[in-house]
C-alpha cells in the first residue's frame, strides 16, 4: 500500500521523512514536495487547492497499488480533493486519515491570512503554535518561508467547496480538543462527504496535536492501514 502524506500550510515533505522507517513493511510513504518550498523552492503555486490536488493525483491514477491519504489542516483539504480527483479517474482510495480540519463545506474561521503583512503573519504563527521557536530567531530563514506560507494560505482562504458524490471509502477524522477551529460537530460533519465507515476521534491538544503525539498517530496509522490493506487483499 502507498500512503501519501500532505502537510499543513507552509509545511514540507521533511515532516514525514521519519515515517518511511516507522511504516516500513506496511506501506510505502510518499510525501510529495509541494511547490514553493524545499527542493521546489521558487516553483509557482497553483491557483487553487483543487488544481494542486489534480496535479498530485494524476500520476497516482495509473498505478496499481492501493493508495491511502493522510493530511493535516490544509493537507486534509488537499487529501480530500485528491480523493475526489482520483475518483474522477475511476480510482477509489483505500482510505483517508484527516486531522486538524473542519469538514470542507463549513466556513473557515479566517479568510485573510494571505493578505497579512509579514509582521502580522508572524504574530499569527506565534499565536497558532506549531512553528519551531528557532525559526523566529532566524529572520533570514523566516523570510524564505513566508512566501510559500502565504501562497498556501491563499489557496486555503479562497477554497470554495463544490458539492459532489460522497467518497466511497473509509476514513478516520482527528481533531484537537483545544483547537477552536475544529469543534467536535465540525469533525462529525465530514460524514456528509464520505460514504464509507467514518471514525471520529478528539485527542488532547491544540491545532498541532498530532505533532506533540506523533507516536499515537503512527500507532493509529499502523492499525488502520493494516485493516485497509487486508480489505484490499
N, C-alpha and C positions, 0 to 999 in steps of 0.2 A: 504494500500500500504506500502511496505517496501522500505526505502531509504537507500542504502548502501553508506557510505561516506569514501573516501580513501584519505590519506594525501599526502602532498609533501614529498620529501626525508628528512629523519630524523624526520618526524612528527609522532605523536602518536594518539591513539584513543581519548585522552582527548580533542583534538581540537574541537570535535563535541559533547561534553557532553551536553552543553547548548542547542543544537538543539533539544534534545529529548522533552523538555518542549515547545520550540517555535513552533514545528510542531505537537504537540500532537493533536489527533483527526483527523489529515490529513494523517500522515504517521508515521510508526514506524521507528525510526532512528537506524541504525545498523552501528557502526563504529568498524570494526574488528581490533584488535591489531595486527600489523604486527610483524614478527619475529625480535628479537634483541632489543626490547625496552619495557618499561612498564612492564606489567605482564609477557611478553615473553622475558625479557632481558636474553641474553645468548643463545636463541634458534637460530639454524642455519638459515641463509637466503638462499632461493632457488637460484639456479644458474642463473636463468633468470626471467625477468619480466613476460613472458608468463607462466612459471611454477608456479609462485606465483599467477597469475590470475586464473589459473586452480585450485589451492588449495582452493582459496576463493570461486570460482564459484560452485564447485562440490556440496557442501551441499545445495546451493540455488536451484539447478536444480530440486529438488524433492519436493519443497514447492509449494503450490497452491495460493500464494499471489503474486500479481503483484510486480515486482522489478524495481525500478529506481536506477540509479547510479550517484553519484556525485564524482568528483575527481579534485584535483588541482595539476598542474605541473606533477610530477611523478604519482600522483594519477589519473590524466586524462588519461595517457597512460595505467595505470593499469585498470581503468574502461573500457576503450576501449577493452583491451584484455579480460577482464572478460565478456563483452557483446558478444565477438566472441566465447568464451568458452561456454557460456550459449546457444548460437545459435547452437553449435555442439550437445548440449543435446536436441535440439528441443524447447528451451525456448527463446522467444523474449522479451527483456526487455521493460518496459513501456516507457523508455526514458533515455536520457543521458544529464547531465549538466556537461560540461567540461570547466575548466578555467586554464589560465596560461600555455598553452602548444600548440605549433605548431602542425599541422597535422602530423601523425605518419610516413609518408613516407619521410618527409623532414629531411635533415641532422641536427643534433644537433650542436649548436654553440661551445660546448666544449665536448671533449671525454676523458679528462684526470683527472677529479676531483678525481676519486677513487685512482689515483696514487700519489696524492699530499702528501707532508709531513703534519703532524698535523698543524704546524705553517702556512704553505701556505693555507691550507684548512680553517683555522680560518680567515685569511685575506680575502679569497674568500667569506666567510659567511658575514663578515662585509661589503664588497662591495655590495653584493647582497641584503642585508637588510632582514628583516623578523625574525631574531633571536633576542630574548629579550636581551637587553644590560646587564641585571643582570647575564646572563649566562657567558658572557665573564669575569665577575669578580669572577666567581666561577670555577676555573680550575679543581677542583675535579669532579664537575658535568659535565663539558665540556668533560673531559677525558672519562666519561662513555657514553657520547652521540656520540662521534666521530666514534666509530666502526660501529654503526648502520647506521650512515650517509654515511660512506664510502661504506658500503655494498649496500645501496640504490643507491648511485652514480654509483657503479659498474654495477648494473642492468640497470640503465638508459643509462650510457655511452656505454654499449655493446649491447643495444637494437637493434635488426635487424628486421625491418618491413617485414612481409611476406604478399604478396598480397592475397586477399581473397574476398568473396562476400561482397557487401555493406550491412551494418546492416539495417534491415527493421524496424527502429524505429525513432521517432522524437528526436531532440537534440537542446540544447542551448549551444553555444560556446561563452566563455567570454575571453577577454584579457584586459591588462592594456595599456593605451595609451603611457606610458613611459617605457614599458618593451621592451628592444631591442630584446629579444628572440622571441617575438610574434608579428611581424608586421601584419597589417591587412590582407595582402594576405595569410599569413600562417594560419590564423584563418579560412578564407574563404575556404582554401584547405581541411578542414575537410569534406566538401560536397562530396568529391570524395569517401568517405568511409561510408556515411550514406545515405540510400535511402529515409528515411522519411523526413518530413519538418525540415529544419535547420534554426535556427535564430542565427545570429552572432551579438554580442554587444561588443563595446570597451568602457571601463569605465576609468575614471581618475585614475592615479596611476601607480606604478611600478609593479614588479612581484607579490608582495603580496597585490595587490589592493583589493582583496576580504576580507582580514583581516581588513583593515582600513575602509571598508564599509560593514561590516557584516550584518547590518540591511537591506541594499538594497538587498543583496544576499538572505537573508531569505524571504524578500517580494517576490522576483522573484521565489524562490522555492515554496512558498505557492501558488502563482498564477499558476505556471507551473504544479505542482503536482495535483492541483485541475482539471485542464484541462485533464491531462493524466488519472487521476482516473475516470473521467466522461466518457472518451473514452473507458475505460475497463468495464464499468458497463453494 
